[in-house]
């Protein structure tokens, strides 16, 4: 089962292996033939970096920002397999998500996606993000907040995986729309219910825009 914990482990693997960045890729090992195909597909984004890509990334796995996420979703028997149903751009991934909010309301939930217009990353937990930042960066770890952080504006849950603890995400949505002086009182009531996940989901759904 694909879930947020698996997505985080996948990103940690990409970081440990030093995956590179090539526009339009999603985790396959870069060969000259793959590079040539992507150059034809995205000449404006790749041609100016050709020498750098050849020197640094041939023989390595490569992704772009959303490709880092798609590599996990599409992984089969040691390699990603293209799947058109979940082939989304960074903005398309955010738009497809049903659970989302402004970055100030992001739950402390590893595997949450962080987004700004045209770019997306994966929250690892403990204030750290994995992102395929650009051709001369590759897949790197950056802080969620602070001077060295990408200026993320929103968060969402990936619509193609399950989340081990979605309740924290539902709480964030509820708090974004309701001013509760003592939210823990509401959480205690819901947590005591047999169908607490369903109650949290329905309450959060009622506030979705």
N, C-alpha and C positions, 0 to 999 in steps of 0.2 A: 504494500500500500504506500503510495506517495504521500508524504506528510512534511510538515514544517521542520521536524528534526532531521529528516533525510536531506532536505534542501540545505540546511545549515552544514551538515557533514559534507555534502557535495561541494559547497563553496569553500570549505576548509581544505578539501582535496585540491581544488583549483588553485588556491593560494599556495599550498605546499609544493605543488608541481610547477608553479610559475607560468600558468596559462597566459597566452598573449591575447592581443586585441586585433581583430580584423573585421571591418564592417561587414555585416550580413552573415557572419559565421555563428555556429552553435555547438562547438565542442569537438569537432573533428580535428584530426591531426592535419596541419597545414602542409600541403604538397604544392609543387609548382603548378600542377593542373588545377587544383582547387583555387589557388591564388589567381590564376589566369581567368577562371570562370567568374570569380568575385570582382576582378578588375573590369571585366566586360559588363557586369551587372551594376557596379557602383563606381564608375571611373572617377568621378569628382571627389569621392571620399577616400580612394585608395591610391591613385596614381602618384600623388605627391609624397606618399610614404613608402613607395615600393622598395627602395634601397634599405630602409630601416627594417621593414617587414622581412625581407629576404635574409638580412643579416641576423635578425634576432628570433624569428618565429618559425622558419621552416623546420619541420620535424617536431614541432610542439603543438599541443592542442590550443585552439584559438576560439574566441567568442567575441561578440559585441555585448553591449550592456544587457539587453533582454535575452541574448543568446546564452548567457550564463544560466539564466533561469530555465530556458527551453532545453538546454543540455540535460538538466536533471529530469524534466518532464518526459523527454524523449529517449532517455537512456535505456538501451536493451542489449544485454549480452556484451557489455564492455564498450559500446559505442552508441552515440545518439542516432536515432532514425527519424528523419523528417516526417512530421505529422501535421498536415495542413489545418486540421480542425483547431489546433491550439497555436498556430503560427501568428503571433501578435507582435506588433511593434511595442516599444516602451509605452507609448501613449495608449495603444490598443489594449495592452495588458491591464493598465489602470482602469480604462473604460469598461473592460469586461468584468472587473471585480465587483462583487455585490456588497462586500463589507469594506469600507474605506472611510477616511476622515482627514482632517488637517493634521499636520505633523505635530502640533502641540498636544493633540489628544491620542498620540500613538500608544498602544498598550505595550507593556514589557513582555513581548511575545516573540522569541526567536523564530526566524523564518518569515516574519512580516516583511512585505516589500515596501521600500521607500522610493518616492517618486518626485520628480519635478518635470516640467515640460521637456520632452525629448530624451529623458534619461531615467534609469531605474536601477535599484540595487537591492541587496538582501540584508536585513538586520540580523546580526549574529548573536545578539545579546551582549550584556555588559558594556553598552555604549559603543559598540563597534559595528561597522558595515562592511560587507564585501561588495565591491563594484568593479566592473570592467570599465575603467575610467576613460580610456582613449588609447590610440595606437602606441604612444610613447610611454604609457603606464602599464598596460595589460591589466590583469586582475589584481587588485590591491585591497588592503584593509585600511579603512579610514574611520575617524571618529564620527559618531552621529551628530555631535554638536561641537561648536568651538571654531577657532580660526581656521583650522585645517579641514573642516568638514565641507562636504558638498552642500549647497543650499537647498536641501530637500524641502518641499512645500506640503507634501501629502504622504499618507501611508495607505496600504490596502492589503488584504489577504489574497494570495494567489488563487485564482478561481479554478485551478486545475489540480490542486492538492488538498488533502485534509489537514486540519490543524488539531494538534493534540489537546490544546486548551483554548478553544474559541471564546470562552466566557470572558476572558480579559479583553478581547476585542469588542464583544458586545457591550461591556461596561463602558468602554471608551466612547462608543457611539451614543449611548444613553446620556453620559455626562456632558457630551458636546451639545446636547439639545435641551437638557433639563438642569436647572440650578438646584442642586440638592445640598442642603446644609449638612446633612448626616447620611451620606450615601450608604455607609456600612449597614445602617438599619434596613434599607431596602435589600441589600445583598444578602443579609442574614435571612430575611423572609424568603427570598427566592431560592437560596441555597438549601433551605430546609425542605423544599418541595421535591417530590419524587421525579417530576418532569422539569427540573430546573433548567436544563439546556434548552428545552423547547420554550420555556417562559422567557428566558433571556433573549433568545432569537426573535420571538414574536415582538417583544418590547422594542428591541433594537430596530427591527424591520419597520415598525410604525413610525420611526423618525427618519428613515432613509429619504433622501431627496431625489 
